Each structure stands twice: as structure tokens, then as C-alpha cells.
Amino acid sequence: MISTVLWDVDGTLLDFSAAEKAAIRKLFSEFGLGACTEEMLARYAEINVSFWQRLERNELTKPQILVGRFAQFFGEYGIDPQTAPAFNERYQPALGDTIVYRDDSLNIVRALREKVRQYAVSNGTIVAQTKKLNKSGLGELMDGVFLSEELGVEKPNAGFFDKVFATLRPADLSEIMIVGDSLTSDIQGGMNAGIRTCWYNPGRQTAPENYRVDYEISDLHELTDILDTENVDGN
């Protein structure tokens, strides 16, 4: 049986790439930095992922990655890296300006309210995620929201989930599943926490053998079938 779903937000419930591109283009204009090309956006996305993975490995702190990614990006394109702190400060709320749902996620979450408890679990900043969850309507549908900045520890660390479980009492780990697109954050986090994992993999990539993926879906609608099967069979 699965009684509780932990939802990742960026890249799972919401299209993070769309919000990222819109926010950066808006701020390039606001800061007078010229045009931001598709090639530049693609390069920034690579840098951003690499910095977040360093955070997940506890190599950098959240403030270091938030500013550091822009400092590296700007340096590569001849923009003054000293602009990075101010740019990041404006970037956080700007991320919440563009809401694009993945696979009709809003209605999926709404429909599942009658079947399971649902919580958002995210490493995103308080400013960005609060605005996204409020503006998207997803926040009011959740039974709770857990943000790493508030908890003081990031996914995939077991400590993040320990703090979540302490709030969810009673928390039967065998009945909890995390759903997310990131192997390094969500799936590894679920493994570290001892709960079931559901990898949202719309790109149909192949997971390395060191990851335990209990369920794999390419469309969020598939989660409904998984829950129906699990909760009818009582497994």
C-alpha cells in the first residue's frame, strides 16, 4: 500500500526549463546585458545542473551555488561576474513568474487528494518555491510543503527525509513513495531514506545500475495506475 506521495517540484510537477529560460531572458533585459541566445541558455542549464549536483554531494553550500553558477556563466560570456549576487536576488522571484505544468499535473494532484496524502519536497529556494506553489495552485492542494532551506539539509541526504518523517507521524516508510525526475536528488534520496522511488523519466533515459528505481513513468498520469494497483492489492 502507498498512503503518502512526496512530490518533487521542478522538472516533475512544473516545467523548470521554461521558467528558467523566461526568467533569465527577462533579467538580461532588466540588467542591460544584451541578448541571451539559445546557446547561452543551454550552457547556463549545464552549469546550473553541475552546481546543484555539487550541493547534493555536500561540496558547496546553497548560497555558494546560487551565486557561483551565475558568476561562472557570466565569466564565460564576458559579463562582469560581480553582477552575479544582484542577478540571483532578482532571479529567485522571477522563477515563479512562469508556470508550465507537466502532464496536467495540477489536475493529477487534485484527483489524488482523495486517495493519498501528498507533500512537496524541494531543494529550491523558499522565495522561488513559495511563489511557484502559490501561483500554480499546487501549494493549496498539498498536505504540506518541505523546503531544504527551511529544514537546513538538502535532498538526497537522509537528514532531509528524517525531518520530513518527524512531521508526518505516524510515518510508515513502507507506505511512502517519492516521485521525481532527478536520479541524484529524488531517487538517491528515496534510497537513502528507505522509501519507495518513482522515477519520472519523460526522456526515457537509462538509469545506472546503482540506482534502485521501484517504478518508472514517462507521464505523470501513469502514477494513478500505480497507486490504484498498489492500494487494491495492498502490497
C-alpha positions in Angstrom: 0.0 0.0 0.0 1.1 3.6 -0.7 -0.5 6.1 1.6 1.9 9.1 1.0 3.4 10.6 -2.1 6.4 13.0 -1.8 6.4 15.2 -4.9 9.5 16.9 -6.4 8.5 20.2 -7.9 11.0 21.4 -10.5 11.1 19.2 -13.5 8.3 17.0 -12.2 5.2 18.9 -11.4 6.4 22.0 -13.1 8.4 22.6 -16.2 11.6 24.2 -14.7 13.3 24.7 -18.1 10.5 27.0 -19.3 10.6 29.1 -16.1 14.4 29.2 -16.1 14.6 30.5 -19.7 11.9 33.1 -19.2 13.5 34.4 -16.0 17.0 34.7 -17.5 15.8 36.4 -20.6 13.8 38.9 -18.6 16.7 39.7 -16.3 19.2 40.0 -19.2 16.9 42.8 -20.4 16.4 44.3 -17.0 20.2 44.4 -16.3 21.1 45.6 -19.7 23.2 42.6 -20.6 22.2 42.3 -24.2 20.6 39.3 -25.9 20.6 35.8 -24.3 20.8 33.3 -27.0 19.5 29.7 -27.0 23.2 28.6 -27.0 23.8 30.7 -23.9 20.7 29.3 -22.1 21.8 25.8 -22.9 25.2 26.4 -21.4 23.7 28.0 -18.3 21.5 25.0 -17.8 24.6 22.7 -17.9 26.4 24.9 -15.4 23.3 25.1 -13.1 22.9 21.3 -13.0 26.6 20.8 -12.2 26.4 23.3 -9.3 23.2 21.7 -7.9 24.9 18.3 -8.0 27.8 19.7 -6.0 25.2 20.9 -3.5 23.7 17.4 -3.3 27.2 16.0 -2.7 27.7 18.5 0.2 30.6 20.1 -1.7 29.1 23.6 -1.7 26.5 25.5 0.4 23.3 26.8 -1.0 24.5 30.5 -1.1 27.7 29.3 -2.9 25.8 27.5 -5.6 23.2 30.2 -6.2 25.7 32.9 -6.9 28.5 30.7 -8.1 26.6 29.4 -11.1 25.9 32.9 -12.4 29.5 34.0 -11.7 30.8 31.2 -13.9 28.2 31.7 -16.6 28.9 35.4 -16.8 32.6 34.9 -16.8 32.4 32.6 -19.8 30.5 35.2 -21.8 32.4 38.3 -20.9 29.9 39.6 -18.4 31.2 41.0 -15.1 30.9 38.2 -12.5 30.3 40.8 -9.8 26.8 41.1 -11.3 26.0 37.6 -10.0 24.7 38.3 -6.5 22.3 41.0 -7.6 21.2 38.9 -10.6 20.5 35.9 -8.4 18.5 38.0 -6.0 16.2 39.1 -8.8 16.2 35.6 -10.3 14.6 33.9 -7.4 11.2 35.6 -7.6 11.4 35.8 -11.4 11.4 32.0 -11.5 7.9 32.0 -10.1 6.5 34.2 -12.9 6.3 31.4 -15.5 4.1 28.4 -14.6 4.0 25.5 -17.0 2.5 22.3 -15.8 4.0 18.9 -16.6 1.4 16.4 -17.9 -1.6 18.3 -16.4 0.0 17.9 -13.0 -2.5 20.3 -11.3 -5.5 18.1 -12.1 -3.5 14.9 -11.3 -2.6 16.2 -7.8 -6.2 17.4 -7.3 -7.6 14.0 -8.3 -5.1 12.1 -6.0 -6.2 14.1 -2.9 -8.9 11.6 -2.3 -6.5 8.6 -2.5 -3.2 9.6 -0.8 -1.5 12.3 1.3 0.7 14.5 -0.8 3.7 16.6 0.1 6.0 18.8 -1.9 9.7 18.2 -1.2 12.2 20.6 -2.9 15.7 21.9 -2.7 14.6 25.1 -4.4 14.8 28.4 -2.5 12.0 29.5 -0.2 11.4 32.6 -2.3 11.1 30.7 -5.7 9.2 27.7 -4.5 6.7 29.6 -2.4 5.8 31.8 -5.3 5.6 28.8 -7.7 3.4 26.7 -5.4 1.1 29.7 -4.7 0.8 30.9 -8.3 0.3 27.4 -9.7 -2.3 26.4 -7.2 -0.3 23.3 -6.3 0.5 24.5 -2.8 -3.1 24.6 -1.6 -3.6 21.1 -2.8 -0.7 19.7 -0.8 -0.9 18.3 2.7 2.4 20.1 3.4 5.5 21.5 1.8 9.1 20.7 2.8 11.8 23.0 1.6 15.5 22.3 2.2 16.3 25.9 3.2 13.7 25.6 6.0 14.9 22.1 7.1 18.6 23.0 6.9 19.6 20.0 4.9 19.2 19.1 1.2 17.9 16.1 -0.8 19.3 13.4 -1.2 20.6 13.5 2.4 18.8 11.1 4.8 18.6 14.0 7.2 16.2 15.9 4.9 13.8 12.9 5.0 14.2 12.3 8.7 12.9 15.8 9.3 10.0 15.2 6.9 9.1 11.9 8.6 9.2 13.5 12.0 6.4 15.8 10.9 4.4 13.0 9.2 3.9 11.0 12.3 2.9 8.3 12.1 5.2 7.6 9.2 5.2 4.0 7.9 8.2 4.1 5.5 6.8 1.1 3.5 3.8 3.3 2.5 5.8 6.4 1.4 7.0 7.0 -2.2 8.9 9.8 -3.7 8.2 10.9 -7.3 10.8 12.9 -9.1 12.8 13.4 -12.2 16.3 13.6 -10.7 18.2 10.4 -10.1 20.8 12.2 -7.9 18.4 14.1 -5.8 15.0 12.3 -5.7 15.8 8.7 -6.4 19.0 8.7 -4.4 17.1 10.5 -1.7 14.4 7.9 -1.6 17.1 5.1 -1.5 18.8 6.9 1.4 15.5 7.3 3.2 14.4 3.7 2.8 11.2 4.6 0.9 9.9 3.6 -2.5 11.0 5.5 -5.5 9.2 6.5 -8.7 11.4 8.0 -11.4 9.6 10.4 -13.7 11.6 9.9 -16.9 9.8 11.5 -19.9 13.1 11.4 -21.9 13.2 7.6 -21.4 16.8 7.6 -20.3 18.5 4.6 -18.8 19.3 4.7 -15.1 22.7 3.4 -14.0 22.6 0.1 -12.2 23.5 1.7 -8.8 20.1 3.3 -8.6 17.1 1.4 -7.2 14.1 2.5 -9.2 11.0 0.9 -7.9 8.7 2.5 -10.5 9.4 4.3 -13.7 7.0 6.5 -15.6 7.2 8.8 -18.6 3.9 10.6 -18.0 2.5 11.6 -14.6 -0.8 10.1 -15.4 0.8 6.7 -15.0 1.1 7.3 -11.3 -2.6 6.9 -10.9 -2.4 3.3 -12.3 0.5 2.5 -9.9 -1.4 3.8 -6.9 -4.6 2.0 -7.9 -2.8 -1.3 -8.3 -0.8 -1.0 -5.1 -3.7 0.1 -3.0 -6.1 -2.5 -4.3 -3.6 -5.3 -3.9 -2.4 -4.0 -0.5 1.2 -4.6 -1.4 
